[in-house]
Amino acid sequence: MALARRKVSRIARKTSSQSTSVAPRRTTSRKPTPMGDERLIRTLQQRLFETVCNPDGEARSPIGVSASFVQLFRQLTKVEGIAVYVRDEQTREMTCLAEAGCANSSLAGQWREMLAKAEQQGQIVSGGLHGFRLHRIGRMEGLIMVQTEKSPRLTSRKLRAVVEAVEPWLAVALDHARLTVKYAAKILRIQHMEQVSDLLNSSLGEEEKLRRALDAAIRLVEAEAGALFLGAVDGTLKLYAVAGEHAAGLSALQSAIAAAVHRTGQAVLITQGVQDARLVSGQGWQTAISVASLVSVPVRTGAQAVGVLEVVNRRSGKPFSNWDVLELASLSNQFGLAIDNLRRRAVGTGGTKPVGQG
């Protein structure tokens, strides 16, 4: 009897198991799981690393690094917009290097207002607009602006965690990119300076030396135009040559600033031409060019001033710097030797030859 009961019990359990296994299952549709914080952070960090290591110089420039970052960030998080601002080392203004999304022009004013607040207060939130400081060696050198609105993947808490983890990587990448661009520009400038030096020490005629050297000096500081003025025997300053992409119509150029530099021996740097009283509308360079920035340096032979080298407007639109003044001034003695040789040959002719004559 005991054996029979055990058999019945096993059969009952088996039947119950079979009936359970054939019961219909509930089917639920699975939604794609949003990317976790750690994976999102690692992906952004990896992209920044890859961008810095990119052999393409344009891709690893500050603009290239920023563009790659904002595009991937928006793609992964689905935020409405993101932008990277960096303080210009020369003008000290915040410049937008790259942005993705937020094409709505109505947000422009709100973004500018938030930008100013974030500069002063650090991280700031206004509705769906978030501002985060971008640090560089302990200093605030930029901002990351993010427009979230109703982002399904990024809460304010997650956004803060992600940006705080990625921001040091972005700061280092931008710093690396900035140095790369600087070194490349420095190498190019050294090459231009060597070219000027080679021309002024070549076997060319003095007139040809000076004209070619003027062209090379203009390229050295990336100016739109430049002029070489020579001191005449009567002590006045006269135009010898003018060159550059905006030199047309300036064959009779007179510069009060160059005359003052020749008289005092002190170089002049103007970075805000619109506000500088020394630049008068309709006079000098301003007869043909709207001058935003200007460098004027004396040209000497020993202690004697023999001329002035003057350039206007950097092609990039940025103002000239003290570094540009130093580089042009470093060429002064070499220009001076060529001018002195030219003057020796011109003795008895009534002074140096005017523009357009060989």
Steps between C-alpha positions, in 0.01 A plus 500: 500500500782735582658428162173572319461832680853609396423419133176697511684795656771497227233482225314794653817713516585414137150589381510827689840582347382429147188710540708788628747483212232531233332802657515811276778753585456873513702682237635849574676728255842613623606859454864567417695569816650849508878516508623490860702784651827309503471377142400847379795658679746239369375547143542879514843472661612249239385726218695793646812285524460380140448856374821623664691207345349561154774555239279755324611842623159659443321229699724548804478880496293665779206536262536138380515364856197706607296405191566128550403526868171690459383280213560176690355641823178600328481170311534295821286712732240646260527842665348785308828685466856526627780750441862541611633850570869576561660825610719649229852540636549833328163676516388319821149470354296179508492352149272217390722228351221256412131437555247231415123543494305800629454668165211703644608865478260593780734329745802713403429774755437248776827323419698826516344590834577156641854519365567818697352351819692174468824696459440669834327228701626170358239231450157652445159364404205688356213279390645261248817704445814394688841669514818329623844653543784360295825515699855519376777445754277616783364803313162543336582524130172402338142380533288204398142606432230232475132540408308195629132598496321161518791267430379139557850376571658767713374624835661804659680273748636274227599799286702646785671168572589448134630855439706505822663171400568600139589868549864437613555282191358770273711770668820296453409417139438868421823602670690240299330618181580863576869419556511297179365795301741737674804287422393461136452877470834564670682271257334681209601838643860387543500397135367842397761678713774290343360590158515874581854460632612305193351761266663793677837324494473377142683626192186662360491871433411712804163606354398141427621388843283754677186428298524125545589535867193723550279228346655237728457722809131544418460123475691460826234680704210399270416861419266624229742772391829660592726787406866593521577866555850644456646811658600758238807723523281791613378298801151430364356152466399381154329185379737260326281192446154373588387137468237250607160385383339835589776728373311625194442874495770576758787607273494850654462379859601732782489383861505739793564205729806392299629860508469504881677165528783629279530814713486333844653161422222330697293217350119533498240226544131576441254222580168688486517723197137610514557660841850638438516877441827466305312337214299768322233412245603590147868541586798266463406133481138595564469645149475142368484263801304500823782446749417273792856431612842642414869446579764760419869443584806716438771374264851590611858484389680489831345778707379698200137472386490450124140394444182342632333165436122508546232231459121509541222252576567133568321282242335293774328812635679478835712795613879497481688417819820603674654189350438642151673823603803305625525290185484800267742694719744206488526554124577870544879479476489283187258738328721784619813361335322462166359853528841641589651337191217638289554850638871485428421423137241776487736774624473797271160397356297707743392215725355150469295382208122524528252215468477336159851584382774239470 
